[in-house]
Amino acid sequence: MLVNARHYADGAIEEGDLADLVDRAHTGDGFVWAGVHDPGAAELDTLFSVFEPHPLAVEDAVNAKQRPKFERYDDWLLLVLHTAHYVDDPETVEFGEIQVLCDAESVVVIRRGRPSPLVEARRRLETRTEALDDGPVSVVHAVIDEVVDSYDAVLAGLDDDVSEVELAVFAEDDRERGSDLIERMYFLQREMLRLHRALQPLGAAMALLRADRIVRGQNDWDAYFRDVVDHLLRQLDQLHTLRDLIASALAANATQVNLRQNDDMRKISAWVAIAAVPTMIAGIYGMNFDHMPELDDQYAYPVVLGIMFVACLSLHRAFRRSGWL
């Protein structure tokens, strides 16, 4: 489905038949920006029959689910980006894909999955006629800048989740530190890894793009792309920090589980030791020998019970002082 196609030349914006707009751009009059969302094979065939990009660029564009990258095919370049959207419930990150095919007179943006708000990027760019005068490089920058900016909201959502996990790890209520918490931490760790796969390769792609003639051939555009790279590096640093924090939270939770288990084992061992005294005495007198001390003494029974009580009380106090109980 064709979302939008516009021709830009000398500050003017024109809409119309896609083939006519492309023919006009090929005459050296401005450039065309066309965008599609979740196209089928037939839509892509129609689109590529009009723009006639390099066959290898077409092959990459048809094959979705690629890692972020930058490729140059003669006069055409291909840029692959991954979009990300944070969903608070159930604390997950939804990913999409944007492929940008570009030559000197045209830009084709193919979006798949959850759409990125490129409408706002187009609107902001169309208010900067001086940027549009520089051609397709302005569109490439606008798309990349919009995608990279959208990662901030995802990182903010993950940061809130990590903060909640840290509080739950050190919560006094043991119910907050059950198997659900461990599952939540591993789930967040997985989402961060998926986001890392979207951000990390983009840095290398940006380096290749900045060295390409589409940027080097335009005045001052490298500074804009360098600003995007700085933003991306800051996001990667934040993501690495969050991954370290969640790993530390997992380690702290495991340590606390071990400590609680040790405390439980000490308490069990203390009570077993206390119970061993009356068990031992009762076991001796339960053997029913004929000749045993105190059997004929009328005070033997309360004396033995008193010895049991004193011995158990002494052990209990000793274990309390040592911290076992």
C-alpha positions in Angstrom: 0.0 0.0 0.0 1.5 3.4 -1.0 1.4 5.6 2.0 2.7 8.8 0.5 4.7 10.1 -2.5 5.8 13.7 -2.9 8.1 15.7 -5.2 10.3 18.4 -3.8 11.9 21.1 -5.9 12.9 24.7 -5.2 10.8 24.8 -2.0 7.7 23.5 -3.7 5.9 20.3 -2.7 3.9 18.4 -5.3 1.8 15.3 -5.1 0.5 13.2 -8.0 1.0 10.1 -10.0 4.2 8.3 -8.8 5.5 7.6 -12.3 5.1 11.2 -13.3 6.8 12.5 -10.2 9.8 10.1 -10.7 10.1 11.1 -14.4 10.2 14.8 -13.3 12.9 14.1 -10.8 14.9 12.2 -13.4 15.0 15.4 -15.5 17.1 17.0 -12.7 14.2 18.8 -11.1 14.2 18.0 -7.4 13.6 14.6 -5.9 10.8 12.2 -4.9 10.1 10.7 -1.4 7.9 7.7 -1.5 6.8 5.6 1.5 5.1 2.2 1.9 4.0 0.2 4.9 4.0 -3.6 5.0 3.9 -4.0 1.2 3.2 -7.3 -0.5 5.2 -8.7 -3.4 2.9 -7.1 -5.9 3.2 -3.7 -4.3 7.0 -4.0 -4.2 7.1 -5.1 -7.9 5.1 -2.0 -8.9 7.3 0.3 -6.7 10.6 -1.1 -8.0 9.4 -1.0 -11.7 9.0 2.8 -11.3 12.2 3.5 -9.4 14.4 0.7 -10.9 16.9 0.4 -8.1 19.9 -1.9 -8.2 18.9 -5.6 -8.2 21.0 -6.3 -5.1 19.2 -3.4 -3.3 15.9 -4.9 -4.4 16.9 -8.3 -3.1 17.8 -6.9 0.3 14.6 -4.8 0.4 12.4 -7.8 -0.4 14.0 -10.0 2.3 12.9 -8.5 5.6 14.2 -9.1 9.1 17.7 -8.0 8.4 20.2 -6.6 10.9 20.8 -2.8 10.8 23.3 -2.1 8.1 24.4 0.3 5.3 25.2 -0.9 1.8 26.1 1.0 -1.4 25.1 -0.5 -4.8 26.4 1.7 -7.5 24.1 4.8 -7.6 21.8 3.3 -4.9 22.3 2.9 -1.2 20.4 0.8 1.2 20.0 1.6 4.9 18.2 -0.8 7.3 17.0 0.4 10.7 15.1 -1.3 13.5 12.3 0.6 15.1 11.4 0.0 18.8 8.3 0.7 20.9 8.1 0.0 24.6 4.9 -1.6 26.0 4.5 -1.1 29.7 2.3 -4.1 30.1 3.6 -6.8 29.8 7.0 -4.9 29.9 8.1 -5.8 26.4 9.7 -4.1 23.4 8.0 -4.3 20.0 10.3 -4.1 17.0 9.7 -3.1 13.4 12.0 -2.5 10.4 12.6 0.4 8.1 14.5 0.1 4.8 15.6 3.2 3.0 16.6 3.0 -0.6 18.1 6.1 -2.0 19.8 7.6 -5.1 20.4 11.1 -6.3 16.8 11.8 -7.3 14.6 9.6 -5.1 14.1 8.1 -1.7 12.0 5.0 -1.0 11.1 4.2 2.6 9.7 0.7 3.3 8.3 0.2 6.8 7.4 -3.2 8.3 5.9 -4.1 11.6 4.9 -1.4 14.1 5.1 1.9 12.2 7.4 4.6 13.3 5.9 8.1 13.3 7.6 9.3 10.2 4.7 11.6 9.4 6.0 14.0 12.1 9.5 13.6 10.6 8.2 14.5 7.2 6.3 17.5 8.5 9.3 18.9 10.3 11.5 18.4 7.3 9.0 20.1 5.0 9.3 23.3 7.1 13.0 23.4 6.4 13.1 24.2 2.7 16.8 24.9 2.8 17.4 21.3 3.9 15.2 19.9 1.2 17.2 21.8 -1.3 20.1 19.5 -0.5 18.2 16.5 -1.8 17.7 13.0 -0.5 20.4 13.3 2.2 17.9 15.4 4.2 15.3 12.6 4.1 17.9 10.0 5.1 18.9 12.1 8.1 15.3 12.8 9.1 14.4 9.1 9.1 17.5 8.1 11.1 17.1 10.9 13.6 13.4 10.0 14.2 14.2 6.3 14.8 17.2 7.0 17.1 15.1 9.5 19.1 12.4 6.9 19.6 14.9 4.7 21.5 14.8 7.2 24.3 11.3 6.3 25.3 12.2 2.5 25.2 15.2 3.1 27.5 13.1 5.2 29.9 10.6 2.4 30.2 13.3 -0.2 30.8 15.0 2.1 33.3 11.7 2.3 35.3 11.4 -1.5 35.3 15.0 -2.0 36.5 14.4 0.4 39.3 11.3 -1.5 40.4 13.3 -4.8 40.3 16.0 -3.3 42.4 13.5 -2.2 45.1 11.8 -5.7 45.0 15.2 -7.5 45.5 15.8 -5.6 48.7 12.1 -5.6 49.9 11.5 -6.8 53.4 8.5 -8.8 52.2 9.7 -12.2 51.0 6.7 -12.5 48.7 8.3 -9.8 46.6 11.3 -12.0 46.0 9.8 -15.2 44.6 10.1 -17.0 41.3 8.0 -14.2 39.6 10.8 -11.7 40.3 13.5 -14.0 38.9 11.4 -14.5 35.8 10.8 -10.8 35.5 14.5 -10.1 35.7 15.4 -12.7 33.0 12.6 -11.3 30.8 14.0 -7.8 31.1 17.5 -9.0 30.4 16.2 -10.6 27.2 14.4 -7.5 26.1 17.6 -5.5 26.6 19.6 -7.9 24.5 17.1 -7.5 21.7 17.4 -3.8 21.9 21.2 -4.1 21.9 20.9 -6.0 18.6 19.1 -3.0 17.1 21.4 -0.3 18.4 24.9 -1.8 18.2 25.1 -2.6 14.5 23.6 0.9 13.7 26.8 2.5 14.9 28.8 0.7 12.3 26.2 1.5 9.6 26.4 5.2 10.6 30.1 5.2 10.2 29.8 3.9 6.7 27.0 6.3 5.8 29.1 9.3 7.0 32.0 8.2 4.8 29.7 7.8 1.8 29.4 10.3 -1.0 25.8 11.1 -0.2 27.0 12.8 3.0 30.5 13.9 2.0 29.2 15.5 -1.1 26.9 17.8 0.9 28.0 20.8 2.9 27.6 20.6 6.7 25.5 17.4 6.7 28.2 15.4 8.4 27.7 17.5 11.5 24.0 16.5 11.7 24.9 12.8 11.3 27.6 13.2 13.9 25.0 14.5 16.3 22.9 11.4 15.7 25.9 9.2 16.3 26.6 11.0 19.6 22.9 10.4 20.6 23.2 6.7 19.7 26.4 6.3 21.7 24.8 7.8 24.7 21.9 5.4 24.4 24.3 2.5 24.1 26.0 3.6 27.3 22.6 3.8 29.1 21.7 0.4 27.8 24.9 -1.1 29.0 24.3 0.4 32.4 20.9 -1.1 32.6 22.2 -4.5 31.6 24.8 -4.2 34.3 22.2 -3.2 36.9 19.9 -6.1 36.0 22.8 -8.5 36.2 23.8 -7.1 39.6 20.2 -7.5 40.7 20.2 -11.1 39.7 23.4 -11.7 41.6 22.1 -9.9 44.6 18.9 -11.9 44.6 20.8 -15.2 44.3 23.0 -14.1 47.2 20.0 -13.3 49.3 18.4 -16.6 48.5 21.5 -18.4 49.7 21.6 -16.3 52.9 18.0 -17.1 53.6 18.6 -20.8 53.0 21.6 -20.7 55.4 19.5 -19.0 58.0 16.8 -21.6 57.7 19.4 -24.4 57.9 20.9 -22.9 61.1 17.5 -22.6 62.7 16.6 -26.2 61.7 20.0 -27.4 63.0 19.5 -25.5 66.3 16.1 -27.0 66.9 17.3 -30.5 66.1 20.1 -30.1 68.6 17.6 -28.9 71.3 15.3 -31.8 70.5 18.2 -34.3 70.7 18.6 -33.9 74.5 15.1 -35.2 75.5 15.2 -37.7 72.7 18.4 -39.1 74.0 17.2 -39.3 77.6 13.8 -40.7 76.6 15.6 -43.3 74.4 17.8 -44.5 77.3 14.8 -44.9 79.7 12.7 -46.4 77.0 15.0 -49.5 76.7 13.2 -51.1 79.7 16.2 -52.5 81.5 15.5 -54.0 85.0 18.4 -52.4 86.7 18.5 -48.6 85.9 19.2 -45.7 88.2 16.3 -43.9 89.7 13.7 -46.5 88.6 12.5 -47.0 92.2 12.8 -43.4 93.2 9.5 -41.6 93.5 11.0 -38.3 92.4 13.0 -39.8 89.4 10.3 -38.8 86.8 10.1 -35.1 87.7 13.9 -35.0 88.1 14.5 -36.4 84.6 11.9 -34.0 83.2 13.6 -31.1 85.0 16.9 -32.1 83.5 15.4 -32.2 80.0 13.9 -28.8 80.5 17.0 -27.2 81.8 19.2 -28.7 79.1 16.8 -27.6 76.3 16.5 -24.1 77.8 20.3 -23.7 78.1 20.8 -24.8 74.5 18.0 -22.4 73.3 19.7 -19.5 75.1 23.0 -20.4 73.7 21.7 -20.6 70.1 19.9 -17.2 70.6 23.1 -15.6 71.7 25.0 -17.0 68.7 22.3 -15.7 66.3 21.2 -19.2 65.1 17.6 -18.6 66.5 
